[in-house]
Amino acid sequence: MIIQTKNLRKSYVTGTQSVDAIKGINLDIEKNEFISIMGPSGSGKTTLMNIIGCLDSATSGSYHLNNQLVNNLSDDELSQIRNKEIGFVFQSFHLLARNSALSNVMLPLRYAGLKEDEAEIRAKDVLDQVGLIDRMDHTPSELSGGQQQRVAIARALVNKPSIIFADEPTGNLDSKTGEDVMNLFKDLNNQGQTIILITHEEDIAKQSKRIINIKDGLIESDKRT
């Protein structure tokens, strides 16, 4: 089991009120799954992603990632897990504007302390994997939206993570480019990559192998496609 949560809860205090964003979620995810998490705005899906992506901590309940309990880890320890175990792909790409595609992809490896020549070899490998080796010297402004998202996916892949989280990865793309990005995710999943997609688009979610619907902080449905 790559992800296992038991009675996961998250509460926020706003003024004098306590708001329950997640109200007791039990979730098991196996290695090599391709999952979409759906739900309306305010449903708790982003809060859930932030917790299982080690960007935030639960108020109560337990969360195991690769059989390691991550509930009570420090911010530094969570940061180490994120860098080692998790790759993130966001709607707005989050690329460094003045850096080349190659330099953007090398960034996580530099944080991890990898030697520069090794980092460059690995970054070139993943850029080749996403079909952008011929654009590695171009900055984001010289790339199309779809190419920028492919660079972001390469950056997420470069540390060989256990899981890729993709938060609305096609949200800023036209339908054809979005389809190309989804086909890349399918190819990566077929090669053994575990992928968790956050989306509000049903046609995007249907391309994954399992759809989890979140409503009012609880899992409303969990079905295989």
Secondary structure, 3 states (H helix, E strand, C coil): CCEEEEEEEEEEEECCEEEEEEEEEEEEECCCCEEEEECCCCCCHHHHHHHHCCCCCCCEEEEEECCEECCCCCHHHHHHHHHHHEEEEECCCCCCCCCCHHHHHHHHHHHCCCCHHHHHHHHHHHHHHCCCHHHCCCCHHHCCHHHHHHHHHHHHHCCCCCEEEEECCCCCCCHHHHHHHHHHHHHHHHCCCEEEEECCCHHHHCCCCEEEEEECCEEEEEEEC
